[in-house]
Amino acid sequence: MFFAPFLFFYAIIFFLLLAFFFVLLEIHVINYAFVTLGLPPELAFMALLVSLIGSYINIPITRVANGQPHHAEVVRSFGIRYRVPTRYATDSTIVAVNVGGAIVPVLISLYLLMQMPSIIVPAVIGITIVTAIVHRFAIPVPGLGIATPMLIPPIVAALCGYFLGSSQHHRDAVAFISGVVGTLIGADLLNLRKLRDLGAPVASIGGAGTFDGIFLTGIVAVLLA
């Protein structure tokens, strides 16, 4: 399924942010953030690009019965307006996995864990902390799914990386993994049982409502740590 998680206006903003990220890459800010994670600068920018493009791609995995369908075409959450994919509306909710907001960040996290096995225990602790806090602030939004405040995941993840990492290199990796995986679990996976009451045509894991948090968590958490 292909649909934008944001209105066209917000898509333009994100593409402008991507251009801004490219400028930051040239002045070695993002270069620093991802080199400390063990990713080459070119791969870092490619990960950002794939995450943004992949936010439009959702892979259906199952369906759940829902209640009264939500008929609004646009919903607002934490000051951002999201377009509801009404063309997929049926008498059930399609549960899908977002490529840019879930699959790509998780693959990067697995890569980091394989490269640095010594951070597995701190990362698990960080994931647990971020999961608990994000789950506390995640809000079910009718017609959309589960939404989270944009800055809470990266700030909490950065603190986890700072206090749990044994070195600067490990702090950055723990911050990234804790933020990405903790947000996915705390916001999406632990709230799957609530989907049947939202009347959403599609509930995308890592998609609209949490994509902004996960997309920013990886970069911001590393820079803050």
C-alpha positions as CSV (number, residue, x, y, z in Angstrom):
1,M,0.0,0.0,0.0
2,F,1.3,3.4,-0.9
3,F,0.1,6.6,0.8
4,A,1.6,9.6,2.4
5,P,1.6,9.8,6.2
6,F,1.3,13.6,6.0
7,L,-0.5,16.2,4.0
8,F,1.4,17.5,1.0
9,F,2.4,20.6,2.9
10,Y,4.2,18.5,5.5
11,A,5.8,16.4,2.8
12,I,7.3,19.6,1.4
13,I,8.6,20.5,4.8
14,F,10.2,17.1,5.3
15,F,11.9,17.3,1.9
16,L,13.2,20.8,2.9
17,L,14.5,19.2,6.1
18,L,16.2,16.5,4.1
19,A,18.0,19.3,2.1
20,F,18.9,20.8,5.4
21,F,20.2,17.4,6.6
22,F,22.3,17.3,3.4
23,V,23.8,20.7,4.3
24,L,24.5,19.4,7.8
25,L,26.2,16.4,6.3
26,E,28.5,18.7,4.4
27,I,29.6,20.5,7.6
28,H,30.2,17.1,9.2
29,V,27.4,17.3,11.9
30,I,25.5,14.3,10.7
31,N,28.8,12.8,9.5
32,Y,29.9,12.9,13.2
33,A,26.6,11.5,14.4
34,F,26.7,8.4,12.1
35,V,30.5,7.9,12.1
36,T,30.3,7.4,15.9
37,L,27.7,4.8,15.2
38,G,30.0,3.1,12.7
39,L,28.1,4.0,9.6
40,P,30.0,5.7,6.6
41,P,28.7,9.2,5.8
42,E,27.3,8.0,2.4
43,L,25.4,5.2,4.1
44,A,24.1,7.6,6.7
45,F,22.6,9.9,4.1
46,M,21.2,7.0,2.2
47,A,19.5,5.7,5.4
48,L,17.9,9.1,5.8
49,L,16.7,9.2,2.2
50,V,15.4,5.7,2.3
51,S,13.6,6.4,5.6
52,L,11.8,9.4,4.1
53,I,10.8,7.7,0.9
54,G,10.0,4.5,2.8
55,S,7.5,6.4,4.9
56,Y,5.2,6.2,1.9
57,I,5.4,2.4,1.8
58,N,3.4,0.2,4.1
59,I,3.5,-3.6,4.0
60,P,0.1,-5.1,5.2
61,I,0.5,-8.0,7.6
62,T,-3.0,-8.6,9.0
63,R,-6.5,-7.3,9.6
64,V,-8.4,-6.6,12.8
65,A,-12.1,-6.0,13.2
66,N,-12.9,-2.4,14.2
67,G,-15.9,-0.5,15.5
68,Q,-17.5,2.5,13.8
69,P,-15.3,3.7,11.0
70,H,-13.9,7.2,11.4
71,H,-15.0,9.2,8.4
72,A,-12.7,12.3,8.8
73,E,-10.2,12.7,6.0
74,V,-7.8,14.7,8.0
75,V,-7.0,14.4,11.8
76,R,-4.8,16.5,14.0
77,S,-2.3,15.2,16.5
78,F,0.3,17.2,18.5
79,G,-0.1,20.1,16.2
80,I,0.4,18.1,13.0
81,R,-2.4,17.3,10.5
82,Y,-2.4,13.8,9.0
83,R,-4.3,12.5,6.0
84,V,-6.4,9.4,6.7
85,P,-6.1,6.8,3.9
86,T,-9.8,6.6,3.4
87,R,-9.5,4.7,0.1
88,Y,-8.5,1.7,2.1
89,A,-11.6,2.0,4.5
90,T,-13.5,-1.2,5.0
91,D,-15.2,-2.9,8.0
92,S,-11.8,-3.8,9.4
93,T,-8.4,-2.2,10.1
94,I,-5.4,-3.1,8.1
95,V,-2.3,-3.5,10.3
96,A,0.8,-2.7,8.2
97,V,4.5,-2.1,8.8
98,N,6.0,1.1,7.6
99,V,9.3,0.7,5.7
100,G,10.9,4.1,6.6
101,G,9.6,4.3,10.1
102,A,10.1,0.7,11.3
103,I,12.0,-1.6,9.0
104,V,15.0,0.7,8.1
105,P,15.7,1.9,11.7
106,V,15.4,-1.6,13.1
107,L,17.8,-2.9,10.4
108,I,20.3,-0.2,11.4
109,S,19.8,-1.2,15.1
110,L,20.5,-4.8,14.3
111,Y,23.7,-3.8,12.4
112,L,24.9,-1.8,15.4
113,L,24.2,-4.7,17.8
114,M,26.2,-7.1,15.5
115,Q,29.1,-4.7,15.3
116,M,29.1,-4.0,19.1
117,P,27.9,-7.1,21.0
118,S,29.0,-5.5,24.3
119,I,26.2,-3.0,24.2
120,I,23.4,-5.6,24.1
121,V,22.7,-5.4,27.9
122,P,22.7,-1.5,28.1
123,A,20.6,-1.4,24.9
124,V,18.0,-3.7,26.4
125,I,17.9,-1.6,29.5
126,G,17.5,1.5,27.4
127,I,14.8,0.0,25.3
128,T,12.9,-0.9,28.4
129,I,13.1,2.6,29.8
130,V,12.1,4.3,26.5
131,T,9.3,1.8,26.0
132,A,7.8,2.5,29.4
133,I,8.0,6.3,29.0
134,V,6.8,6.4,25.4
135,H,4.0,4.1,26.2
136,R,2.9,6.5,29.0
137,F,2.7,9.4,26.5
138,A,1.4,7.6,23.4
139,I,-2.1,8.6,22.6
140,P,-4.7,6.7,20.5
141,V,-6.0,9.0,17.8
142,P,-9.3,8.0,16.1
143,G,-9.0,7.5,12.4
144,L,-5.2,7.5,12.6
145,G,-3.7,5.1,15.1
146,I,-1.2,5.8,17.9
147,A,0.6,9.1,18.1
148,T,3.6,10.2,20.2
149,P,5.1,13.6,21.1
150,M,7.9,14.3,18.7
151,L,10.7,15.2,21.2
152,I,10.1,12.8,24.1
153,P,11.6,9.6,22.4
154,P,15.0,11.2,21.4
155,I,15.5,13.1,24.7
156,V,14.8,10.0,26.8
157,A,16.9,7.8,24.4
158,A,19.8,10.3,24.6
159,L,19.7,10.2,28.4
160,C,19.7,6.4,28.3
161,G,22.7,6.4,26.0
162,Y,24.6,9.0,28.2
163,F,24.1,7.0,31.4
164,L,24.3,3.5,30.1
165,G,27.0,3.7,27.5
166,S,30.6,2.9,28.7
167,S,32.2,5.1,26.0
168,Q,31.1,7.8,23.6
169,H,30.9,5.3,20.8
170,H,28.7,3.0,22.8
171,R,26.6,5.9,24.2
172,D,25.6,6.9,20.6
173,A,24.7,3.4,19.7
174,V,22.7,2.8,22.8
175,A,20.8,6.1,22.3
176,F,19.9,5.2,18.7
177,I,18.8,1.6,19.5
178,S,16.9,2.6,22.6
179,G,15.0,5.4,20.9
180,V,14.1,3.5,17.7
181,V,13.1,0.1,19.2
182,G,11.7,1.6,22.4
183,T,9.4,3.9,20.4
184,L,8.2,1.1,18.2
185,I,7.4,-1.1,21.1
186,G,6.0,1.5,23.5
187,A,3.9,3.4,21.0
188,D,2.8,0.8,18.5
189,L,3.2,-2.8,19.6
190,L,1.9,-2.3,23.1
191,N,-1.1,-0.5,21.8
192,L,-2.2,-3.0,19.1
193,R,-5.2,-4.0,21.2
194,K,-6.5,-0.5,21.1
195,L,-6.7,-0.4,17.3
196,R,-10.2,-2.0,17.0
197,D,-11.6,1.1,18.8
198,L,-10.1,3.8,16.6
199,G,-12.0,3.1,13.3
200,A,-8.7,3.7,11.4
201,P,-8.6,2.2,7.8
202,V,-4.9,1.5,8.2
203,A,-2.8,1.2,11.4
204,S,0.8,1.5,10.3
205,I,3.5,0.3,12.7
206,G,6.1,3.1,12.6
207,G,3.9,5.1,10.2
208,A,1.8,8.2,10.7
209,G,1.9,9.6,14.2
210,T,5.1,7.8,15.2
211,F,7.2,8.2,12.0
212,D,8.2,11.7,13.0
213,G,9.4,10.5,16.4
214,I,11.3,7.5,15.0
215,F,12.8,9.5,12.1
216,L,14.1,12.2,14.4
217,T,15.0,9.9,17.3
218,G,17.9,8.3,15.5
219,I,19.6,11.6,14.6
220,V,18.6,13.7,17.6
221,A,19.4,11.1,20.2
222,V,22.8,10.5,18.9
223,L,23.6,14.2,18.7
224,L,22.3,14.8,22.2
225,A,24.2,11.8,23.7
